[in-house]
């Protein structure tokens, strides 16, 4: 089980890992060893997620989910397949936790009187500068 957040864990049998040759670091091994790891997770077919959670994930991670509804995460940061696998799992759990976290509500605030006054004074000063450039005074 992969812990996403408190009260939510994804069974490992719902996640598919595939390895391929990496374009990242590896020296001569790059052409011989499959160190690039791709994690695939079928959001729609998951039994661990509720319908509401599936909708939230599909909405917030729409750019990461392909037409078949599969969330894909790729890692080729290191020379080790095991480290890249661990990296994809960490990124996967962080991504799902972020997608399932409700947005914090905006707290309305007032603009301070001093800030309003300062804005008006700046506008007056700018208007005066423009009038002075035009060759006309305030009285013309």
JORA-V936964 format. One record per run of one state. SS is the DSSP state (alpha for helix, beta for strand, coil for the rest). FROM is the first residue (numbers start at 1). TO is the last residue. Records with the same first field share a line. If there is no record, write none. Layout:
# JORA-V936964
SS->FROM-TO / FROM-TO
This chain:
# JORA-V936964
coil->1-1 / 6-7 / 11-11 / 21-26 / 32-35 / 43-50 / 61-64 / 66-69 / 76-80 / 101-112 / 135-140
beta->2-5 / 8-10 / 15-20 / 36-42 / 65-65 / 70-75
alpha->12-14 / 27-31 / 51-60 / 81-100 / 113-134
